[in-house]
Amino acid sequence: MADSSHIPWRQGDFVVVPRSLLSLKLSPSELRVWLALASFCYDTDTCWPSHAAMIADRLPPGTSASTIRKAKRGLERKGLLVTEERHTGSGRETSSVYRIMAPVQTDRGGRRNGPPPRSVSTPLEDDKGIGKPKRRRKGTHAVIDEMMGELE
């Protein structure tokens, strides 16, 4: 019997996980950080949350910034995360841009099993939004966008 702290599966806010990720040897922290970053990506493969935002909204209480840094280094070594450092106009460091990667899924014979890779551009090129149509968000964000449109 479910209590009030749980909801049915189909009513939640979800992160899609590639099956190929499940077969990798990841530490629990690496998996949680990958999932947390993926949850900030919405309908793209890049995001730029601060450690504070990740700790406040997506990771268990007590998670430290050093745990996040260590997990990100592990994900980078395994090819699951590409990090681009960013700086303000005055040169001050700000949150990095993260590109979430997934391993190529192969069958037992080592043959690629899945869609062909799409072309890749740099995270900042993707997220400038210049000349692009407004992105359509899904789930809760679609409802918020709709409500904001009604207020305009």
Protein Blocks (a to p, Z undefined) as FASTA:
>chain_A
ZZfkbccfklmccddddfklmmpccdfklmmmmmmmmmmnomacbdcddfklmmmmmpce
hiafklmmmmmmmmmmnopaccdddddfkopacdddddddddddddfkopacdddddddd
dfklmmnopoiacdddehjllmmmmmmmmmZZ
